Amino acid sequence: MCGRFASTLPLEQLARLFGATGELPNIAPNWNTAPTQASAVVRRHPDTGERRLDLLRWGLVPHFTKDLKAATRPINARAETVATSGMFRGGFAHRRCIVPADAFYEWKAMPDGKQPYAIARTDGAPLAFAGLWEGWRTPEGYTLPTFAIITTAANATMSAVHNRMPVILEAADWPAWLGEAAGRPVDLLRPAADGVVRLWPVSRAVNSVRNNGAALLDRIDDPAAPPPSDAPSGPNPA
């Protein structure tokens, strides 16, 4: 799954990278984006077809929702079922988007509790998650825009930490995913190739959504690493 990510690049830079036009939203960098929070999302304008960079809330509210308070708001959609699920198939057909991120976090079970890891592209480029968006109409008549991130099976790198990962789109696939070029979007729902991402352990401070700041991405000593060769590795021999 994907339950937390960092999105800190200036929106002007994101707009240039993704070819987005129009007025840019106003949002501060966020090193610990969590469900229910807003983030910048790339999507096609329904009227002009131009790429836009808009603020959407994380946690998709399906268009058929009657009661917002009782609504299921999934943050992830499984690649294996997204095209056929009643919750997501409408969005998969017509409302696909890209969620930019610097990195995302995942947790690995350890003897002393879950250890968070940060995951980013090896080449230093921003991540581009495959996502879906919805615009739910409230009883008062305004639109609540929301999104979910599509996940798939982990690649070899990610499998050391978790068995799932977000679908990471390469730049050549953005037009097909956004519906600007011919192609089968379902064919893009695959794990990233080995070597595309790297991961490193980070402080458990990221566990709390109250914590934010660039230090959350700082590497800590790897809790799974073997001891140095000059350090004792066990009890002294008898």
Buried (B, 14 or more C-beta within 10 A) or exposed (E): BBBBBBBBBEBEEBBEBBBBEEEBBEBEBBBBBBBEBBBBBBBBEEEEEEBBBBBBBBBBBBEEBEEEEEBEBBBBBBBEEBBEBEBBBBBBEEBBBBBBBBBBBBBBEEEEEEBBBBBBBEEEEBBBBBBBBBBBEEEEEEEBBBBBBBBBBBBEBBEEBBEBBBBBBEEEBBBBBBBBEEEEBEEBBBBBEEEBBBBBBBBBBBBEEEBBEEEBBEEEEEEEEEEEEEEEEEEEEE
